[in-house]
Amino acid sequence: MEQHKWRFLRRFLQRAPTVPLSDFVDGVRAVEQRARCCYSESMAIFDDDGDGFTEMLLLLGEAEPRGLVHQQKAN
């Protein structure tokens, strides 16, 4: 599943070649604290490296909507 998330993110970034990845990362970081409040379980596992939670949000933000679309098409 993780490979699919990275593939979806790469495809998404290819569709916006003039927007650097750093812009997306900055956007996610800007809402990181609000996003952490949306999770019922502790996100302490992401506190050590600083970028883990941001990476997770980037991957989920692109992969999850696509996964739902593919699931709907399959049904």
N, C-alpha and C positions, 0 to 999 in steps of 0.2 A: 504494500500500500504506500509506503514511504516513497518508493521510486515513482509511483504515479503522481504523487503530490509535487515532487520536484519537476517532473515532466510537464505537468500543467502550469507550474510557475514559469518554466522556461518559455513555453508557448505564449503565455500571457505577456511576458516581457518582450518577446519578438514582435508582438502586435503593436507595441509602443516603443519602437527603437530609439526615438528621440528623448525618451524619459529615462534617465539613469536609475539603476536599482537603488541608489542612495536616496532618491526622492521618495520611493515607496517605503524604504526603511524608516526615513524621517517621519513620514506620515503615520506609520504604525507606532513608532515611539511616542508620537504626540498624543496618542489615545491609549497608551499602554496601561496607565493606572486605572482608567475607566474600564478597560477590558478585563483587568484582573478582578475587578469587583463583580464581573458577570459569571465567574466560576465559583461553584459552591465549595469545591475542594481547594486546599491550599496549593498555591503555585510556588511553594518554597523550593521545589526541585529546580526551578529556573533562576533562582536568585544568585547562584554562584557565578555563572559565566556572564550574566548580564544580557547576552544576546539570544539565549535560548527561547525565551518567551516571545520575543520579537520574531524570531524565525518561525516559531510555531504559528503565530498569527498570520504571517505572510503565506505560509503553506496552506493553512486552513482557509484563509480568505480567498484563495484562488481555487483550491482543489475541491472544497466541499460543495460550492454551487455547481461546479461541473459534474461532480459525482451524482448530485441530485438530478441533474438534467439527463445524464446517461441512464440512471435508474428509471426515470419516468419513461424514457424511450423504450427501455427493455420491457416494461410492463405494458 
